[in-house]
Amino acid sequence: MIAYLLCAGFGTRMRPLTTDTPKSLLSLNGRPILDYLMDELQDWQGLDAIHVVVNHRDADAFRDWAPAWRSVLDPLNVSLTIHDDGVSTPDDQLGAVGDLHFLLEKTGLPDDGALVSGGDSLYRFPLAPLLNAFTGTTNRVLALHEPDPAQRKQSSTLQLREERVEGLVEHANEASSTRICPSWYLLSPNALASVGPYLDRGGDPDTLGRFLDALAQPQRVTAIRLPKQAPLRLHCNTPTDLERTRRLLNREPRLLLNADQVRACLN
């Protein structure tokens, strides 16, 4: 299986920290933010390849970052490829869905499903149990409880019928759910094949949530309901977010759930 990591944004809300360093490579307690996700990926038993899409301005920084991880991944028979999408300025960005489409055109459609993830979040529970349970035949997304409406405004809020995703709402006050959906999707080949047609129909190239909202109409998307415990995901989108995350990790455990607790959410 494949992991597609979307790291081509310019981190404009993270300035001035991103003037010289890509957002996903900013230091969080001594390590790049993206390294925390990479730690989890090396425990994914079915993983064959990791494809990271980056913008042209930041491509050299990611090429410098990659060799250390290749030394870890090569013995696991997992390849790591950096893809430059050719975009040099924020005004010309392809958008998250556009960059996913770019990767699919570069790699071809995987026949056994893929993880699609951003690179600017840290999860406080092990992801490997979810990855290793993924068969590639279904579509699964995280459903994280967020009791604070102000925080929900920063993410798409799920519309749920039991475990099934019926859609996503951009405005938190319009949703009956308190479950948000971060950019971490396990998608089947059929779902990935719909990216191109979605864009051809004029779908929003910028927001993965709107693609998922469209996907949930014709295809089944299942929500993985993690325990009502916050914060299970730390989104580093602004300097304030990054500093808040650093302070929180300095006073609290890195993981709030163990592997058995995460596996229980799949039942």
VEXMIMI-908935 format. One record per residue (C-alpha): residue number from 1; residue in three letters; chain; x negated, y negated, z negated. Coordinates in nm, 2 decimals, always signed. Last residue first. Layout:
BEGIN
@num=NUM&residu=Ala&chaine=A&X=X&Y=Y&Z=Z;
...
This chain:
BEGIN
@num=267&residu=Asn&chaine=A&X=+1.52&Y=+0.28&Z=-1.64;
@num=266&residu=Leu&chaine=A&X=+1.26&Y=+0.04&Z=-1.50;
@num=265&residu=Cys&chaine=A&X=+1.25&Y=-0.18&Z=-1.81;
@num=264&residu=Ala&chaine=A&X=+1.13&Y=+0.12&Z=-2.01;
@num=263&residu=Arg&chaine=A&X=+0.81&Y=+0.12&Z=-1.81;
@num=262&residu=Val&chaine=A&X=+0.73&Y=-0.23&Z=-1.94;
@num=261&residu=Gln&chaine=A&X=+0.77&Y=-0.13&Z=-2.30;
@num=260&residu=Asp&chaine=A&X=+0.56&Y=+0.17&Z=-2.24;
@num=259&residu=Ala&chaine=A&X=+0.28&Y=-0.04&Z=-2.09;
@num=258&residu=Asn&chaine=A&X=+0.26&Y=-0.28&Z=-2.38;
@num=257&residu=Leu&chaine=A&X=+0.43&Y=-0.62&Z=-2.42;
@num=256&residu=Leu&chaine=A&X=+0.30&Y=-0.95&Z=-2.56;
@num=255&residu=Leu&chaine=A&X=-0.03&Y=-0.94&Z=-2.38;
@num=254&residu=Arg&chaine=A&X=-0.30&Y=-1.22&Z=-2.42;
@num=253&residu=Pro&chaine=A&X=-0.24&Y=-1.24&Z=-2.80;
@num=252&residu=Glu&chaine=A&X=-0.17&Y=-1.59&Z=-2.94;
@num=251&residu=Arg&chaine=A&X=-0.38&Y=-1.88&Z=-3.07;
@num=250&residu=Asn&chaine=A&X=-0.63&Y=-1.93&Z=-2.79;
@num=249&residu=Leu&chaine=A&X=-0.39&Y=-1.80&Z=-2.53;
@num=248&residu=Leu&chaine=A&X=-0.14&Y=-2.08&Z=-2.61;
@num=247&residu=Arg&chaine=A&X=-0.40&Y=-2.35&Z=-2.60;
@num=246&residu=Arg&chaine=A&X=-0.53&Y=-2.24&Z=-2.26;
@num=245&residu=Thr&chaine=A&X=-0.18&Y=-2.21&Z=-2.12;
@num=244&residu=Arg&chaine=A&X=-0.08&Y=-2.56&Z=-2.24;
@num=243&residu=Glu&chaine=A&X=-0.40&Y=-2.70&Z=-2.08;
@num=242&residu=Leu&chaine=A&X=-0.31&Y=-2.53&Z=-1.75;
@num=241&residu=Asp&chaine=A&X=+0.05&Y=-2.65&Z=-1.76;
@num=240&residu=Thr&chaine=A&X=-0.06&Y=-3.01&Z=-1.84;
@num=239&residu=Pro&chaine=A&X=-0.30&Y=-3.00&Z=-1.55;
@num=238&residu=Thr&chaine=A&X=-0.01&Y=-2.90&Z=-1.32;
@num=237&residu=Asn&chaine=A&X=+0.10&Y=-2.57&Z=-1.16;
@num=236&residu=Cys&chaine=A&X=-0.03&Y=-2.31&Z=-1.40;
@num=235&residu=His&chaine=A&X=+0.27&Y=-2.08&Z=-1.45;
@num=234&residu=Leu&chaine=A&X=+0.25&Y=-1.88&Z=-1.77;
@num=233&residu=Arg&chaine=A&X=+0.48&Y=-1.57&Z=-1.76;
@num=232&residu=Leu&chaine=A&X=+0.60&Y=-1.38&Z=-2.05;
@num=231&residu=Pro&chaine=A&X=+0.68&Y=-1.69&Z=-2.25;
@num=230&residu=Ala&chaine=A&X=+0.92&Y=-1.60&Z=-2.39;
@num=229&residu=Gln&chaine=A&X=+1.09&Y=-1.27&Z=-2.49;
@num=228&residu=Lys&chaine=A&X=+1.42&Y=-1.15&Z=-2.37;
@num=227&residu=Pro&chaine=A&X=+1.28&Y=-0.82&Z=-2.26;
@num=226&residu=Leu&chaine=A&X=+1.19&Y=-0.78&Z=-1.89;
@num=225&residu=Arg&chaine=A&X=+1.47&Y=-0.72&Z=-1.65;
@num=224&residu=Ile&chaine=A&X=+1.34&Y=-0.58&Z=-1.33;
@num=223&residu=Ala&chaine=A&X=+1.58&Y=-0.71&Z=-1.07;
@num=222&residu=Thr&chaine=A&X=+1.68&Y=-0.50&Z=-0.77;
@num=221&residu=Val&chaine=A&X=+1.72&Y=-0.63&Z=-0.42;
@num=220&residu=Arg&chaine=A&X=+1.95&Y=-0.45&Z=-0.18;
@num=219&residu=Gln&chaine=A&X=+1.95&Y=-0.58&Z=+0.17;
@num=218&residu=Pro&chaine=A&X=+2.19&Y=-0.78&Z=+0.38;
@num=217&residu=Gln&chaine=A&X=+2.26&Y=-1.06&Z=+0.13;
@num=216&residu=Ala&chaine=A&X=+1.96&Y=-1.03&Z=-0.09;
@num=215&residu=Leu&chaine=A&X=+1.72&Y=-1.12&Z=+0.19;
@num=214&residu=Ala&chaine=A&X=+1.87&Y=-1.47&Z=+0.23;
@num=213&residu=Asp&chaine=A&X=+1.82&Y=-1.54&Z=-0.14;
@num=212&residu=Leu&chaine=A&X=+1.47&Y=-1.38&Z=-0.12;
@num=211&residu=Phe&chaine=A&X=+1.38&Y=-1.62&Z=+0.16;
@num=210&residu=Arg&chaine=A&X=+1.51&Y=-1.91&Z=-0.04;
@num=209&residu=Gly&chaine=A&X=+1.30&Y=-1.80&Z=-0.34;
@num=208&residu=Leu&chaine=A&X=+0.99&Y=-1.77&Z=-0.12;
@num=207&residu=Thr&chaine=A&X=+1.00&Y=-2.15&Z=-0.06;
@num=206&residu=Asp&chaine=A&X=+0.80&Y=-2.33&Z=+0.21;
@num=205&residu=Pro&chaine=A&X=+0.91&Y=-2.18&Z=+0.54;
@num=204&residu=Asp&chaine=A&X=+1.28&Y=-2.26&Z=+0.49;
@num=203&residu=Gly&chaine=A&X=+1.48&Y=-2.05&Z=+0.74;
@num=202&residu=Gly&chaine=A&X=+1.54&Y=-2.19&Z=+1.09;
@num=201&residu=Arg&chaine=A&X=+1.67&Y=-1.87&Z=+1.24;
@num=200&residu=Asp&chaine=A&X=+1.32&Y=-1.79&Z=+1.38;
@num=199&residu=Leu&chaine=A&X=+1.19&Y=-1.81&Z=+1.02;
@num=198&residu=Tyr&chaine=A&X=+1.43&Y=-1.54&Z=+0.90;
@num=197&residu=Pro&chaine=A&X=+1.36&Y=-1.34&Z=+1.21;
@num=196&residu=Gly&chaine=A&X=+0.99&Y=-1.34&Z=+1.13;
@num=195&residu=Val&chaine=A&X=+1.03&Y=-1.25&Z=+0.76;
@num=194&residu=Ser&chaine=A&X=+1.28&Y=-0.97&Z=+0.82;
@num=193&residu=Ala&chaine=A&X=+1.01&Y=-0.71&Z=+0.89;
@num=192&residu=Leu&chaine=A&X=+0.89&Y=-0.76&Z=+0.53;
@num=191&residu=Ala&chaine=A&X=+1.22&Y=-0.66&Z=+0.40;
@num=190&residu=Asn&chaine=A&X=+1.24&Y=-0.35&Z=+0.61;
@num=189&residu=Pro&chaine=A&X=+0.89&Y=-0.25&Z=+0.51;
@num=188&residu=Ser&chaine=A&X=+0.99&Y=-0.26&Z=+0.15;
@num=187&residu=Leu&chaine=A&X=+0.91&Y=-0.55&Z=-0.08;
@num=186&residu=Leu&chaine=A&X=+0.77&Y=-0.57&Z=-0.44;
@num=185&residu=Tyr&chaine=A&X=+0.79&Y=-0.94&Z=-0.52;
@num=184&residu=Trp&chaine=A&X=+0.59&Y=-1.17&Z=-0.75;
@num=183&residu=Ser&chaine=A&X=+0.68&Y=-1.53&Z=-0.69;
@num=182&residu=Pro&chaine=A&X=+0.86&Y=-1.59&Z=-1.02;
@num=181&residu=Cys&chaine=A&X=+1.23&Y=-1.51&Z=-1.05;
@num=180&residu=Ile&chaine=A&X=+1.41&Y=-1.67&Z=-1.34;
@num=179&residu=Arg&chaine=A&X=+1.67&Y=-1.51&Z=-1.57;
@num=178&residu=Thr&chaine=A&X=+1.89&Y=-1.74&Z=-1.77;
@num=177&residu=Ser&chaine=A&X=+2.19&Y=-1.64&Z=-1.56;
@num=176&residu=Ser&chaine=A&X=+2.52&Y=-1.82&Z=-1.50;
@num=175&residu=Ala&chaine=A&X=+2.35&Y=-2.05&Z=-1.25;
@num=174&residu=Glu&chaine=A&X=+2.45&Y=-2.39&Z=-1.13;
@num=173&residu=Asn&chaine=A&X=+2.28&Y=-2.58&Z=-1.41;
@num=172&residu=Ala&chaine=A&X=+1.95&Y=-2.42&Z=-1.31;
@num=171&residu=His&chaine=A&X=+1.94&Y=-2.58&Z=-0.97;
@num=170&residu=Glu&chaine=A&X=+1.75&Y=-2.37&Z=-0.71;
@num=169&residu=Val&chaine=A&X=+1.99&Y=-2.07&Z=-0.73;
@num=168&residu=Leu&chaine=A&X=+1.90&Y=-1.73&Z=-0.62;
@num=167&residu=Gly&chaine=A&X=+2.11&Y=-1.45&Z=-0.47;
@num=166&residu=Glu&chaine=A&X=+2.31&Y=-1.14&Z=-0.54;
@num=165&residu=Val&chaine=A&X=+2.02&Y=-0.96&Z=-0.72;
@num=164&residu=Arg&chaine=A&X=+2.14&Y=-0.62&Z=-0.85;
@num=163&residu=Glu&chaine=A&X=+2.06&Y=-0.51&Z=-1.20;
@num=162&residu=Glu&chaine=A&X=+2.40&Y=-0.59&Z=-1.35;
@num=161&residu=Arg&chaine=A&X=+2.54&Y=-0.84&Z=-1.10;
@num=160&residu=Leu&chaine=A&X=+2.28&Y=-1.11&Z=-1.10;
@num=159&residu=Gln&chaine=A&X=+2.23&Y=-1.46&Z=-0.97;
@num=158&residu=Leu&chaine=A&X=+1.86&Y=-1.53&Z=-1.03;
@num=157&residu=Thr&chaine=A&X=+1.72&Y=-1.87&Z=-1.12;
@num=156&residu=Ser&chaine=A&X=+1.45&Y=-2.01&Z=-0.89;
@num=155&residu=Ser&chaine=A&X=+1.17&Y=-2.18&Z=-1.08;
@num=154&residu=Gln&chaine=A&X=+1.06&Y=-2.52&Z=-1.21;
@num=153&residu=Lys&chaine=A&X=+1.42&Y=-2.60&Z=-1.31;
@num=152&residu=Arg&chaine=A&X=+1.42&Y=-2.30&Z=-1.54;
@num=151&residu=Gln&chaine=A&X=+1.16&Y=-2.48&Z=-1.76;
@num=150&residu=Ala&chaine=A&X=+1.40&Y=-2.77&Z=-1.82;
@num=149&residu=Pro&chaine=A&X=+1.68&Y=-2.53&Z=-1.88;
@num=148&residu=Asp&chaine=A&X=+1.48&Y=-2.36&Z=-2.17;
@num=147&residu=Pro&chaine=A&X=+1.61&Y=-2.01&Z=-2.24;
@num=146&residu=Glu&chaine=A&X=+1.38&Y=-1.84&Z=-1.97;
@num=145&residu=His&chaine=A&X=+1.43&Y=-1.47&Z=-1.95;
@num=144&residu=Leu&chaine=A&X=+1.22&Y=-1.31&Z=-1.68;
@num=143&residu=Ala&chaine=A&X=+1.37&Y=-1.12&Z=-1.39;
@num=142&residu=Leu&chaine=A&X=+1.09&Y=-0.98&Z=-1.18;
@num=141&residu=Val&chaine=A&X=+1.16&Y=-0.86&Z=-0.83;
@num=140&residu=Arg&chaine=A&X=+1.21&Y=-0.52&Z=-0.67;
@num=139&residu=Asn&chaine=A&X=+1.29&Y=-0.42&Z=-0.31;
@num=138&residu=Thr&chaine=A&X=+1.32&Y=-0.05&Z=-0.24;
@num=137&residu=Thr&chaine=A&X=+1.16&Y=+0.21&Z=-0.03;
@num=136&residu=Gly&chaine=A&X=+0.80&Y=+0.12&Z=-0.10;
@num=135&residu=Thr&chaine=A&X=+0.77&Y=+0.37&Z=-0.38;
@num=134&residu=Phe&chaine=A&X=+0.69&Y=+0.13&Z=-0.66;
@num=133&residu=Ala&chaine=A&X=+0.63&Y=+0.31&Z=-1.00;
@num=132&residu=Asn&chaine=A&X=+0.26&Y=+0.24&Z=-0.99;
@num=131&residu=Leu&chaine=A&X=+0.32&Y=-0.13&Z=-0.93;
@num=130&residu=Leu&chaine=A&X=+0.56&Y=-0.16&Z=-1.22;
@num=129&residu=Pro&chaine=A&X=+0.33&Y=+0.02&Z=-1.46;
@num=128&residu=Ala&chaine=A&X=+0.03&Y=-0.18&Z=-1.33;
@num=127&residu=Leu&chaine=A&X=+0.19&Y=-0.52&Z=-1.42;
@num=126&residu=Pro&chaine=A&X=+0.09&Y=-0.52&Z=-1.78;
@num=125&residu=Phe&chaine=A&X=+0.26&Y=-0.79&Z=-1.99;
@num=124&residu=Arg&chaine=A&X=+0.16&Y=-1.15&Z=-2.05;
@num=123&residu=Tyr&chaine=A&X=+0.17&Y=-1.26&Z=-1.69;
@num=122&residu=Leu&chaine=A&X=-0.06&Y=-1.53&Z=-1.56;
@num=121&residu=Ser&chaine=A&X=+0.05&Y=-1.74&Z=-1.27;
@num=120&residu=Asp&chaine=A&X=-0.13&Y=-1.94&Z=-1.00;
@num=119&residu=Gly&chaine=A&X=-0.20&Y=-1.67&Z=-0.73;
@num=118&residu=Gly&chaine=A&X=+0.13&Y=-1.62&Z=-0.57;
@num=117&residu=Ser&chaine=A&X=+0.25&Y=-1.27&Z=-0.50;
@num=116&residu=Val&chaine=A&X=+0.38&Y=-1.04&Z=-0.23;
@num=115&residu=Leu&chaine=A&X=+0.33&Y=-0.67&Z=-0.32;
@num=114&residu=Ala&chaine=A&X=+0.37&Y=-0.44&Z=-0.02;
@num=113&residu=Gly&chaine=A&X=+0.57&Y=-0.16&Z=+0.14;
@num=112&residu=Asp&chaine=A&X=+0.48&Y=+0.18&Z=+0.29;
@num=111&residu=Asp&chaine=A&X=+0.46&Y=+0.12&Z=+0.67;
@num=110&residu=Pro&chaine=A&X=+0.27&Y=-0.21&Z=+0.65;
@num=109&residu=Leu&chaine=A&X=+0.37&Y=-0.45&Z=+0.93;
@num=108&residu=Gly&chaine=A&X=+0.06&Y=-0.56&Z=+1.11;
@num=107&residu=Thr&chaine=A&X=-0.24&Y=-0.71&Z=+0.94;
@num=106&residu=Lys&chaine=A&X=-0.28&Y=-1.05&Z=+1.11;
@num=105&residu=Glu&chaine=A&X=+0.08&Y=-1.10&Z=+1.21;
@num=104&residu=Leu&chaine=A&X=+0.19&Y=-0.99&Z=+0.86;
@num=103&residu=Leu&chaine=A&X=-0.06&Y=-1.24&Z=+0.71;
@num=102&residu=Phe&chaine=A&X=+0.08&Y=-1.53&Z=+0.92;
@num=101&residu=His&chaine=A&X=+0.43&Y=-1.44&Z=+0.82;
@num=100&residu=Leu&chaine=A&X=+0.33&Y=-1.45&Z=+0.45;
@num=99&residu=Asp&chaine=A&X=+0.17&Y=-1.79&Z=+0.52;
@num=98&residu=Gly&chaine=A&X=+0.50&Y=-1.92&Z=+0.67;
@num=97&residu=Val&chaine=A&X=+0.69&Y=-1.78&Z=+0.38;
@num=96&residu=Ala&chaine=A&X=+0.46&Y=-1.97&Z=+0.14;
@num=95&residu=Gly&chaine=A&X=+0.45&Y=-2.29&Z=+0.35;
@num=94&residu=Leu&chaine=A&X=+0.26&Y=-2.33&Z=+0.67;
@num=93&residu=Gln&chaine=A&X=+0.08&Y=-2.65&Z=+0.54;
@num=92&residu=Asp&chaine=A&X=+0.03&Y=-2.93&Z=+0.79;
@num=91&residu=Asp&chaine=A&X=+0.09&Y=-3.23&Z=+0.56;
@num=90&residu=Pro&chaine=A&X=-0.13&Y=-3.07&Z=+0.29;
@num=89&residu=Thr&chaine=A&X=-0.44&Y=-3.10&Z=+0.52;
@num=88&residu=Ser&chaine=A&X=-0.69&Y=-2.85&Z=+0.67;
@num=87&residu=Val&chaine=A&X=-0.47&Y=-2.56&Z=+0.79;
@num=86&residu=Gly&chaine=A&X=-0.66&Y=-2.29&Z=+0.97;
@num=85&residu=Asp&chaine=A&X=-0.48&Y=-2.00&Z=+0.80;
@num=84&residu=Asp&chaine=A&X=-0.81&Y=-1.87&Z=+0.67;
@num=83&residu=His&chaine=A&X=-0.77&Y=-1.50&Z=+0.57;
@num=82&residu=Ile&chaine=A&X=-0.99&Y=-1.35&Z=+0.30;
@num=81&residu=Thr&chaine=A&X=-1.00&Y=-0.97&Z=+0.30;
@num=80&residu=Leu&chaine=A&X=-1.04&Y=-0.73&Z=+0.01;
@num=79&residu=Ser&chaine=A&X=-1.06&Y=-0.35&Z=+0.08;
@num=78&residu=Val&chaine=A&X=-0.96&Y=-0.09&Z=-0.17;
@num=77&residu=Asn&chaine=A&X=-1.15&Y=+0.24&Z=-0.17;
@num=76&residu=Leu&chaine=A&X=-1.18&Y=+0.24&Z=-0.55;
@num=75&residu=Pro&chaine=A&X=-1.56&Y=+0.23&Z=-0.53;
@num=74&residu=Asp&chaine=A&X=-1.51&Y=-0.08&Z=-0.30;
@num=73&residu=Leu&chaine=A&X=-1.29&Y=-0.26&Z=-0.54;
@num=72&residu=Val&chaine=A&X=-1.54&Y=-0.36&Z=-0.81;
@num=71&residu=Ser&chaine=A&X=-1.82&Y=-0.46&Z=-0.57;
@num=70&residu=Arg&chaine=A&X=-1.55&Y=-0.63&Z=-0.36;
@num=69&residu=Trp&chaine=A&X=-1.45&Y=-0.84&Z=-0.65;
@num=68&residu=Ala&chaine=A&X=-1.80&Y=-0.99&Z=-0.69;
@num=67&residu=Pro&chaine=A&X=-1.81&Y=-1.05&Z=-0.32;
@num=66&residu=Ala&chaine=A&X=-1.47&Y=-1.24&Z=-0.30;
@num=65&residu=Trp&chaine=A&X=-1.54&Y=-1.56&Z=-0.50;
@num=64&residu=Asp&chaine=A&X=-1.78&Y=-1.71&Z=-0.24;
@num=63&residu=Arg&chaine=A&X=-1.54&Y=-1.64&Z=+0.04;
@num=62&residu=Phe&chaine=A&X=-1.27&Y=-1.80&Z=-0.17;
@num=61&residu=Ala&chaine=A&X=-1.47&Y=-2.12&Z=-0.21;
@num=60&residu=Asp&chaine=A&X=-1.55&Y=-2.12&Z=+0.16;
@num=59&residu=Ala&chaine=A&X=-1.18&Y=-2.10&Z=+0.26;
@num=58&residu=Asp&chaine=A&X=-1.07&Y=-2.39&Z=+0.05;
@num=57&residu=Arg&chaine=A&X=-1.04&Y=-2.65&Z=+0.33;
@num=56&residu=His&chaine=A&X=-0.92&Y=-2.40&Z=+0.58;
@num=55&residu=Asn&chaine=A&X=-0.62&Y=-2.29&Z=+0.37;
@num=54&residu=Val&chaine=A&X=-0.61&Y=-1.95&Z=+0.20;
@num=53&residu=Val&chaine=A&X=-0.44&Y=-1.62&Z=+0.26;
@num=52&residu=Val&chaine=A&X=-0.56&Y=-1.33&Z=+0.05;
@num=51&residu=His&chaine=A&X=-0.52&Y=-0.97&Z=+0.18;
@num=50&residu=Ile&chaine=A&X=-0.57&Y=-0.68&Z=-0.07;
@num=49&residu=Ala&chaine=A&X=-0.60&Y=-0.33&Z=+0.07;
@num=48&residu=Asp&chaine=A&X=-0.53&Y=+0.03&Z=-0.01;
@num=47&residu=Leu&chaine=A&X=-0.33&Y=+0.02&Z=-0.33;
@num=46&residu=Gly&chaine=A&X=-0.15&Y=+0.34&Z=-0.43;
@num=45&residu=Gln&chaine=A&X=-0.31&Y=+0.38&Z=-0.78;
@num=44&residu=Trp&chaine=A&X=-0.25&Y=+0.02&Z=-0.88;
@num=43&residu=Asp&chaine=A&X=-0.51&Y=-0.03&Z=-1.17;
@num=42&residu=Gln&chaine=A&X=-0.73&Y=-0.25&Z=-0.95;
@num=41&residu=Leu&chaine=A&X=-0.43&Y=-0.48&Z=-0.90;
@num=40&residu=Glu&chaine=A&X=-0.40&Y=-0.56&Z=-1.27;
@num=39&residu=Asp&chaine=A&X=-0.75&Y=-0.71&Z=-1.30;
@num=38&residu=Met&chaine=A&X=-0.68&Y=-0.90&Z=-0.97;
@num=37&residu=Leu&chaine=A&X=-0.39&Y=-1.08&Z=-1.13;
@num=36&residu=Tyr&chaine=A&X=-0.61&Y=-1.20&Z=-1.42;
@num=35&residu=Asp&chaine=A&X=-0.89&Y=-1.29&Z=-1.17;
@num=34&residu=Leu&chaine=A&X=-0.65&Y=-1.53&Z=-0.99;
@num=33&residu=Ile&chaine=A&X=-0.67&Y=-1.78&Z=-1.28;
@num=32&residu=Pro&chaine=A&X=-1.05&Y=-1.80&Z=-1.24;
@num=31&residu=Arg&chaine=A&X=-1.23&Y=-1.69&Z=-1.56;
@num=30&residu=Gly&chaine=A&X=-1.37&Y=-1.88&Z=-1.86;
@num=29&residu=Asn&chaine=A&X=-1.06&Y=-1.94&Z=-2.06;
@num=28&residu=Leu&chaine=A&X=-0.87&Y=-2.03&Z=-1.75;
@num=27&residu=Ser&chaine=A&X=-1.10&Y=-2.17&Z=-1.48;
@num=26&residu=Leu&chaine=A&X=-0.95&Y=-2.30&Z=-1.16;
@num=25&residu=Leu&chaine=A&X=-0.98&Y=-2.04&Z=-0.88;
@num=24&residu=Ser&chaine=A&X=-0.60&Y=-2.02&Z=-0.80;
@num=23&residu=Lys&chaine=A&X=-0.59&Y=-2.40&Z=-0.78;
@num=22&residu=Pro&chaine=A&X=-0.87&Y=-2.43&Z=-0.53;
@num=21&residu=Thr&chaine=A&X=-1.17&Y=-2.62&Z=-0.66;
@num=20&residu=Asp&chaine=A&X=-1.32&Y=-2.95&Z=-0.54;
@num=19&residu=Thr&chaine=A&X=-1.03&Y=-3.19&Z=-0.56;
@num=18&residu=Thr&chaine=A&X=-0.82&Y=-2.93&Z=-0.74;
@num=17&residu=Leu&chaine=A&X=-0.87&Y=-3.07&Z=-1.09;
@num=16&residu=Pro&chaine=A&X=-0.77&Y=-3.42&Z=-0.98;
@num=15&residu=Arg&chaine=A&X=-0.51&Y=-3.30&Z=-0.89;
@num=14&residu=Met&chaine=A&X=-0.29&Y=-3.01&Z=-1.01;
@num=13&residu=Arg&chaine=A&X=+0.02&Y=-3.14&Z=-0.84;
@num=12&residu=Thr&chaine=A&X=-0.16&Y=-3.14&Z=-0.51;
@num=11&residu=Gly&chaine=A&X=-0.27&Y=-2.78&Z=-0.54;
@num=10&residu=Phe&chaine=A&X=-0.36&Y=-2.75&Z=-0.17;
@num=9&residu=Gly&chaine=A&X=-0.16&Y=-2.43&Z=-0.12;
@num=8&residu=Ala&chaine=A&X=-0.31&Y=-2.14&Z=+0.07;
@num=7&residu=Cys&chaine=A&X=-0.32&Y=-1.89&Z=-0.22;
@num=6&residu=Leu&chaine=A&X=-0.05&Y=-1.64&Z=-0.12;
@num=5&residu=Leu&chaine=A&X=-0.17&Y=-1.29&Z=-0.22;
@num=4&residu=Tyr&chaine=A&X=-0.05&Y=-1.00&Z=+0.00;
@num=3&residu=Ala&chaine=A&X=-0.11&Y=-0.67&Z=-0.18;
@num=2&residu=Ile&chaine=A&X=-0.09&Y=-0.36&Z=+0.04;
@num=1&residu=Met&chaine=A&X=+0.00&Y=+0.00&Z=+0.00;
